Every structure is written in structure tokens, then in C-alpha cells.
Amino acid sequence: MSLSTELKALAQRKRAQQASRIPSEWRLASIPSFTNSNDIIHTCGILSPQEISITAITDAQVLRDKMVSKELSSLDVTTAFCKRAAVAQQLIGCCTEMFFERALERARQLDERLERTGKPAGPLHGIPVSIKDSFEIEGLDTTIGWLGLIDKPANTNAAGVDILLSLGAVLYVKSNIPQSLMMSDSYNHVFGQSVNALNPNLISGGSSGGEAALVGSHSSVLGIGTDIGGSIRIPANLQGVYGLMPSVGRVPYESSAKDQEYMVLPVAGPLASSLGSVELLMETLSEERVWDMHPRLLPVPWRKEMASIPQRKVKVGIVMDDGVVKPQPPISRAMRVVEDMLRKGGHEVVEWDPKPHIEGVHLWETAVKADGGRKCRNYCDLIGEPLIEGMVVGTPQDELTVVQRQELGLQKLEYEKAFLQRWRESGVDALIMPVMPWVAYPPKAWVKSKQWLGYTGLWNLLNYTSLAIPVTTVDPIVDKKENDGFLDGSPRNDSDTFNRDQCE
């Protein structure tokens, strides 16, 4: 369903307001054709050589240390990332709210404080942190992709925002998302399409797609996304960056506490170009005892020994194909690369049977659709906005009664018990599998798709920590669609058919 003239005008007004937040000297004269947004960012002349050098630093801890030692100022660093994000927004549509003046003022304050006291403002001193649109920041809209939430600025900061600021971070942009936050693409009627930082003809993923695009374009050294079924890991994988879905209670996020609204709790987590940046955030949250700042955060210390390179050989379970949707050849090759590296390192790699996963994925889907789409219909009704097709959103037929929710909760618990027992009996230290069975799709391909989120959604159901790790890139010569028996036999189901059709 198309938008009415009035709704189109509302969206255009919001986008014009958004564009006005970019200073004139940071604007591109025209939008050129490009393959990789970083190429334009480096050659457009808007960033100075020093700013390009600053934004090339991918480890947030290295950047922080340079600011604490006064080799760089917070103002220099914040300016560099603001400018880069402004250019990236014009190229790939990765941002929603941009508040550069506020960020630059905070950077000045941090520099003045460091000069006056000789002490950093916190373990994240001066680090520019981008954050998903779903986090409320005082004075800014949190539309989460809904036209009916335009011009409704937040009265207060979300707890996660206040905690980041208390640790010394500088916030400067909020990132683009899909309407409803329930799609592996990031498109909405308010801000339009976010595309891939490495190829504008492909999606950035979702629902933390804008966040991953910011990190992929090196316009953010550390981003905060959210995940209920793959929303951090899928876009991280599409942009070749790290994306961590922690367990509930580790990273502050208000929706993680809404256990009467969500049967599978969403979580917040970091996206970054380096594993060191991911670890910096997670270690900082534990060492600074953020559980004293929010009642739903767990008092669990950062266990460095578990994040360090193991001093013993490990046992790793591996899933090459979950039996529902066969991974495309580049994904299969990446999995073989990982398996070979593990075996060459002397580690034990064992095949993990994914058949029991299917039951868990169906429980996950039933749980995330349990409200029957009521919440999304309420947002649509605010202003008569149509729901975008392709969302993982329930219909009235999916809505569960209180008794049915209780029964599903018991089924979920029994599944968790059985899975934990299986894990313990197997003796595996970790499980490795594809983030998703596909490489990338063109924008809006999800509209006509039959989504299968079985590679990611299961871990949300189980509340198991999951990390997307970049491995390799597509090789058009090596990765023929005929490889790995990809086209052997008939498609298994509609999702498998769609995945085949997208592989070119």
C-alpha cells in the first residue's frame, strides 16, 4: 500500500529537517555513483588527511588512549567521526537523528576536564559512539521508523544512554532501522532505505542495519545495536564487522526488562570493526558495576580468562547446513575456511546435528508473533500509516491468550533444559555456524521473501551469547552457484527456493 499525499509530505519534511543538520561545508555537491562508500569518503575532500587518519583507527581503546595522552583531542576525534558520518549518510542513508553540535560541545567539555583535572572522564573517554534509533535521547525523536512518532522528542535519556555518557562516551548520531524493527533490511517510510557501506546496490541488513553501515563505512568506531532474532549479527555480517548479541542483562536496554511484553527478550550489544572495541565495551560495563545503575543488569564480572586465547585445545561443534535453507556457496566456503583453521590449530571439530534446532526456531517465531501484530497496528493507527510488507510481525491469528502464553513459556523452558543437557553431554566449548544462509540481497527483496531466521533466532530463544565474526568476502570466480551441490535436488521449501533464486 502506498503512502497518502499527506504522509509523503510529512516524511519529506522530516527528511529535510534531517538534511539541515549537516553543515553546508560537509555536504557533497552531488551524489556520485560508487561501489564502496569509503572510496568517496576518502576522495571527496570534506575530511582532512588527519581526519581520514583518525577514522582509520578501528580499535576504540587505541583511540581512547591517544585522547587520554593528549596526542589527540576529543574535539579532533569527534569532529572527524561527525564529518565522516555526515558524508556516509548522504551516500548510504545510515542515520536517523544527527546531533553534531551537541557532540562537539561535549567533546570540548571533555577536553577542558582532562586539561583541568588531568584525569579522563571515564573508561570510554572521548570515544564517539553511534547508537540505534530505538534508544531515547532527550530532545530528539525516536521514531523507530514510524511516521506517527515524528515530532515526539524524548523527555529523558534511556538508561543505556545515561550510562554511556557517565563512562565518558560522546554520542553523535542515531542509526537507521526498518519499520517495526523486525526485518533483515533497514527501510522505513520516515528515513527511507539504508544500504550497504560496501555496495550501495545491496542492503545493510536489519534491524541494526544503519548501525552496521556506519561501522562498515568507518563512520563509527563503536556502535550499539539491538537484537531479537539476528538484528545485530546479520547486518554486522553483511558489512564485514563484528557484532555481539550478549545474553540478557549485560548491556543496558529498556526493552530487555519488558518481560511481560516480550516472550523472547531483545538485547543490546556492540558492533565494531575490531574485536578489541567489542571487548572494551563489555569489560567496561562489568568493571564499572553498571548493575548499580539499573535494576535489571546482572552483577556478573568480566571474565578475562574466557575472553583470552585458550591455553588448551578446544572442542568445537560445527553446523555447515541446518537442513532447512542451504547456505549459498560463499557462505559454505567461509565455513570451510574456519573449520580448516581450527583443525590446523590442533582443535577438535565435531559435526553438530541441527535437526533439534527446528523445534526451537518454531518456538521463537511463535513467541515473537505472540501479540498478533497488535503493537505494530497501534503504530500504524497513529496516523494511518501502512505496514511495510516482509516484516516478521504477527497477525491476529498469531495472538496468544494469557493461558497460551503460559503454555508456550513452559514449552520454551523444557526446550532450554533439553538443549542445555545436550550441550553439556557433547562436551563442546563453542558452536560455529553461518550467521545466515545468504550473502546479500538488493533493497526491498524481503518484501516478497519467505524469511528463515533459523541460523540466528534460536540463540535469542535460548538466551545464548552469539558473535558474528568476519571471515572472508565473496570471490565471483571461486564462488559459482553450482558449487558445493548448492543446486542439487529440488528446493526444500519456499525459503530455500527464495535463497536459491537470490544467488547469482
N, C-alpha and C positions, 0 to 999 in steps of 0.2 A: 504494500500500500504506500502510495506517495504522500509527501507532506503537503498540507494546505499552503496557500499563499501566505497566510499569517504566520504559520510555523516556520516557513522558509525565511521570512523576514526576520523573525526572532533569532534564528540560527545565524543569519548573516550579520546581524547587529552584534551578537556575541563574538563572532569571529573577527569583526572589525575592531572591537574593543581589545581582543587578544592581540591582534597585529599592532595596535597602537602602543603596546607595552614594549615593543622592540625599538630602541633608539634609532633614529634615522641613519646614523653612521654605521650601524650594524646590519643594515638592510641590503640585500642583494639587489642590484639594478634589474636583474631578470633571473628567472629560474632556468638554468641551462639543463640540457639532457646530461645524464651521468649514469655511471654503473655503480659506483661506490661513493656514498656521501662524503667520505673522508677526503677523497680527491678534490672535491670542490672546496671543502673547508680549508684545505691546505693552500689552495691556489687563488682564492677569491680576494685576498688582500685585506680582509677585515681583521684577522688575527695577526699580531706581530710575530716575528720569529721567536721571541721569548714566550709568548702565549701559546704558540704551537708546541714549543718545548715543554712547557708546564703541563699541558693537557696530554702530552705523550706519556707522562708518568702514570702507570697503571696500578701502582701499589699505593693505597691510601696512607699506609704507615710511613712510607718514604716521603710522601708529600707533607704529612704532618711534621715529621722530623725536620724537614727543611724550613718549615714555618717556625717551629719552636726554637731552632737555632738562629733564626732571623736571616737565613740565606735567602728565603723568600718571605714576602709579607702575605698576610691573609688577604689583603686587598688585591695584590697582584694575582693570587691564585683564584680568588672568587671572580675577578674581572675576566680572567681567561676562560673559565668554565661558563660564565654567563654569556660571553660572546659566542663561544662555540655552540652552546645550546640554542642561542638565538638563530644562528645560521642553520643548524640542524633542523630546527622547527620549520624554517622556510622550505627546506628540501624534503623532509620526510614526515612532517606532521606529528612529531613525537610528544608535544607538550599540550597541556590544557591551560593552567594558570602560570604566568611568568611574573615574578616579583623581584626584578633585578635591583631596583633601587633599595628595597628593604634589605636584600642580601648584601649589597655593597656597604650599606650603613653598618650592618652587624660586623662585617669584616673590619671596618675601620675601628669599631669598638674593641674588637679582639686584639688588634694591633696595639691600640692605646693601652689596653690592660696588660699585655705582655711587656710593653715598654715600661709601664709604671711599676709593675709588681715583680717582673722577671719570671713569672710563672704562667704556664699555659692555662687556658680556661677549662681544660678537661682533656681526657684521652683522645677525643676527636677534634682537638683544637684546630679551627680553621678549615676543616675538611668540607668541601662543598658536597652536600648530599641531596640528590633528587629523590622525589617521593611520589608514589602513585596517587592519582586523583582522589582515591577513596579516603585519604586521610584529611581530616578537617584542619584548616589553618585559619586562625582568627582573621576576619576581614576579607576572606576570599571565598568564592563559590566552591562548592563540592557537588558538581552536577552529576558525577559518575555516569555521564553520557545521556542524561535525561533533560529534555528541553524544559520541562516543568520545574526544574531546580535552578534555572538561571535566575540571577539576581536575588539569591538567598544566601548571602555570605554567612560563614560560621561566626558564632559569637565568642567561641573559645577554641583553643587548640585541642586536638586529640591528645590523649596521654602520650602516645608514641612521639608526637611532635615535640611536646614539652621535654620529654626525656632526652631526645636527640639534642635539643638546644642546651639542656643542662650539661651535656657531655662535651659541649664546645663546637658542635657542628654548625654549618651555615647552610640553610635551606634556600633554594633559589628558583626551582620550578616544580610544578606538579605534572605528572605524565599521563599520556592519553590511554584510553581504555575502550572496551566495547560497551555498548548499552547493555545493562544488566550484569556486567562482569562475568558473563557465562558463555564465552565463545573463545576459540583459539585464534581469533583475529581481533584487531582493535579498530573498530569502526563504530561511530555513533552519529546521530543527527546534529549534535552540537558542534563538534570539532572536526568531523569528517574522519578520513582514513589515515591511520599511522602505517607507514610502510617500512620495509626492511632497510636498515642502515647500510647494508652491503649490496643491496639490489632493490631499487625502488619498484620493480615490477613484481615483487613478492611481498607477502605480508610480514609484519613484525611479530606476529603471534599474539596471544592473549591469554588471560586478560591484562597481564602486565606488559603489553606489547610496546607501549611508548617508553616504558622504563628500560626495557632491553634495548630499544633503538637508541636511547640516549647513551647507554653504556657502550653499545656497539659502534657508535659514532665518536666515542671518546669525549662525549659532552658531559659525562658523569664518571667520576672515579668510584663512586659508591651509590647505588640506588636501592630503594626499598620498594618491594612489590608485595603482592598478596597471592595466596594460592589456596584453592579449594578442590582442584582437580587436575592441576598441571599449569596453573596460571603464572607461576614463576619459571618453572623448568622448561616449558615449551618455548616461550619467546627467548629465553636465555640460549637454548639450543639452536634456535634459528639464527641468532646473531653471533654464535661462537663465543659466548661468555659463560661464566659460572653463575648458577642460580640455585640457591639453597632454600628448600622447604623444610624448616625446622619443625619439631613437634610443638604441640600447643603449649603456650606458657613460657616460651623462651624469648620471643620478640614482642614488645608491646603493640597490641592492636585491639581496638574496642570490640570488633566483631568476634574475636576469639573467645570473648567472655559471654556471648549470647547463646548459651547452651539450651535455652528454651525456644530459640528461633531457628537455629541450625542443628540438624541431626549429625552432620559432619561439619566440624568447626573449621572455618577458614583461618589461615595463619599468615603472618607477615614474615618476610625474610629478605636477605640481601641478594643483589645482583652486582657483579663486578667483573672486570677483565682479568683480575688476578685472584688467586685463592687467598693470598695474604690479606686482601681487603675484606674478604668474607670473614676470615678468622678474626681480624681486628674488631669488627663489629660484634661478633658473637662473644669473643673474650671480654670485650669492654662491658657489654651488658651484664655479664656474670660478675666480673670483678668489681663493678660499681654498685652491685647489690640493688639492681633496679626493682627487684621484688619488694623493696621497701617503699617504692613509689606507686605501685599498683597491686591491688589485692589478688589479681588473677595470674600474676607472674610467679613462676616456680623458683624457690630458693635452691637452685642447682648450680654448683660451681662449674667453671670451665675446666674440663679435664684434659690438660695439655697432653698427657700421655696417649690419649685416644686420638688426638689430632696430629700426633707426630708420626713419622715414618716408623712402622713396626720393626722391632728388633728380632722378630721371629717370622717364619714363613706363615702365611695366612691361607685360609681355605675360603675360596670364593665361589659362590653359585652363579651360574650364568644362564640367561634366557636369550636365545637368538630370535625366537619367534613365539608369540604367545598362543598361536594356534587359531586366532580369530582374524587378525589382519596381518598379513605377511609384510615385513619391512621391505622397503624399496632397496635396490642394490647398494646405493651409497651407505645406507644405514647398516646393512649386513657387513659391508667391508669395514666400517668403523668398529663394529663389534669384534671382528676377527683381529683387527689391529690391537685392541685392548686385550683380548684373550692371549694373543701371541706374546705381548709384553709381559703379562703376568706369568705365563709359563716360563719364559726366558729368565725371569727373575727368581725362578725356583718355587713359585707359589703353586698351590694345588687349586685347580679349576675343575669344578664338577657341574654337570648339567642339572638344572633345577626344573622340575616339572611344573609348568604354568597352568595345568588344567584346573586346579582348585582356585585359581585367580578369578575365573569367570563368575563364580558364585559371588565373590567379594565385589566385583565390579557391578554386578546387578544390584547388590545391596547398596552400593554407593549411589548409583543412579536413582534408585527408589528414594533414598534419603534426601538427595539434593533437590528432588522434584516434589518433596512431601507437602509443600504448601500449595501445590496445584497451580503455581504461577500467580498466586494472589498478590504478592509483593510487586511484581512487575506490572500487573494490571492496575494496581493503585498508582504507580508512577505514570503509566500511560494515561490514566484518567485525570491526572492533574491538569492536563492541557489538551487532551485529545490526541496524544502522540501515538502513532502506530508502533507496534513491536517489530523490531527487525527480525527477519527470518534467520534460522540457523542457530538460535540460542539454545543452550541446554536449560530450558525453562519448562516447568510442568504445566499441564493443562488441568482443568477442573477434574478430569477423570483420574489424575495422579494424586489428588489431595487425600491425605490420610487423616482419619479421625484421631482423637486422643488415644483411644484404645489401640488403633492400628499403629500409631507411632510407638506406643509402649511395646507392642509385639515386635516391631522392627528393631527397636532398641535391644531386645533380648536376642533376636537373631544375630544382630551385629556383635553382641558380646560373645555369643557362642562361637561365631566365626573367628573373632580375635583370639579366643582361647585356643582353638584348634590350630590356627596359624602359628601362634607363639610356640606351641608344643612341637609342631613340625620343624620350626626354625631351630629350636634347641636340640632336637634329636638329630638334625642334619649336621650340626657342628660347624655350619658356615659362619664366617666372620662378617661377610657382606654379600650383597646380591647385586649383580650388574646386568642391566638390560637396556634396550633402547628407550629413549625418552618418548619417542613416538615413532610410528612406522613410516613416516613420510618426511621428505626433505623440506619442502616449502610449497605453498600454493599461491596463486595470484589473488589479489584482493577480491573479497566477496565470494570466493569459491565456496566458503562454508554455507552460503545461503541454500545451496542445493545439495549439500552433503549429508551423509549419514555418519555422524561423528562416532568414533570409537576412542574413548579416553582410557582404555583398559591398562595402558602402559604407565599411566600416571595416577589416575583416580584411586586405585587400590590403596596407595600409600597414604592418601588422605583419610580413607576409611579406617585404616589401621593405626593412624597417627604415628607413622614411622618416618624418621628423618630421611630426606631424599635430596641428592645433589646432582644437578646437571653439570657435566664436565665436557668442555670442548675437546674433540679428538682430532678431527680432520675436516676437509672440505670436499665438495663434490668434484670429481675428475670426469669430465664429459667423455674422455677417451676410454677410461677404465670402467666407468660405471654405466655399462649398457643395460637397458631394461631387460634384456634377455638373460642377464647374469643370475647366478645363484638360484636358478629354477624359478625365478620370480613369476614367470608367465605359465609355468607348468600347471596343468589341470584347470578345472573350472574355478571361478571365484567362489570363495567360501560363503559369502553373504554380501549384503548391499554395501557395507562399509569396506569390505575387501575389494569389491568392484570399483568403488569410487577411488580407492587408493591406487589401483592399477591404472585407471583412466588418467590420473594426475601425473603418472610417471612418464616422462617424455625423454 
